[in-house]
């Protein structure tokens, strides 16, 4: 049994998958960074529950 060379189609899929993975990772980092900035900005308060009479 010899090892066959990877087909060109697999190389393109691999490149596309790496690109999608990097974009997804960048999106997650962006969301985490925005959340961190929002919470640490100092004006973040938990919503107050108003008592109704």
Secondary structure by P-SEA (a helix, b strand, c coil): cccccccaaaaaaaaaaaaaaaaaaaaaaaaaaaaaaaaaccccccccccccc
